[in-house]
Amino acid sequence: MDEVPYAERFVYCVELADEPAAFVVAGGVLTHNSFGYQGYKNARFGQIEAHECTTALGREMLLRAKDVAESQGYTMLH
């Protein structure tokens, strides 16, 4: 995987040989995929509100990406 400078305007799709347990993003923020756990009703520290917020943010970003793509002449298939 190549390092992308923080000021870069583009996002690159990469594949890793092994699934990472966690990774570092711009600004040194350590993240891990806990989205599914947040919505699990028997989770010890999960919160449905966090799950809903993540879903809403993702939906908003997808709609923005759709608008940009359509403004460039692409058609969204769903």
N, C-alpha and C positions, 0 to 999 in steps of 0.2 A: 504494500500500500504506500502510495506517495504522500508526502506531507504537502498540504495546500496552504499557502500563506493566508493569514487571517483576513487581509484586505482583498482577497480574491473575490470577484463578483460571481463566480460560478460554483456550482456544487457538482462533485464528481461521484459517480456510482462506482463502488469498489466491491470486490469479493475477497474474503479472507479465507485462508486455507482451513483454519480452525475457528470455531465460534468463540469470540472473546467473552470473558465473564464480565468485563467492564471496559470502558474506553474513555479517553480524555478528549474533550472538544475544546474549541477556541476559548481562551481565557483560563484554561486549566481546570475546567469543571469536570469532575469525575461522574460519569453517568452509568446507569445500568438499566436494562429493560425490566421495569416492574409494573408496566401498564396493566397487564392481565391480572396480576395479583391484586391491584388496587380495587378491581371490580368483583373479586371473589368474596362471596358473602361470609365465609368462615375465616377470612384473613385476620391475623392477629393485629396487624397495623395498617391494613388497607382501609381506604375510605372511598365510598361510592362517589362522593363529590369530586375527589381527585380524578377518578376514572372518567366521570362525566366531563370534567374540565379538559382533560387530555383529548377526549373524543371531539369536543366542540372546537378546540384549537386546531386539531388535525383537519376537521371538516372545513374550517375557515381557510387554512393554508391550501387545501386542495381546490377550493373554489377560486382563490386568487390565482393559483397556477393555471386553472382552466381558463380564466379570463385572459391571462397573458397569452396562452397558447392560441386561443381563438382570435385574439387581436393580431396574431402573426399568420393567420390563415389556416390553422389546424382545426380539425373537427374532433370533439370529444365523443368517444364511444363509451357507453355505459352498459 
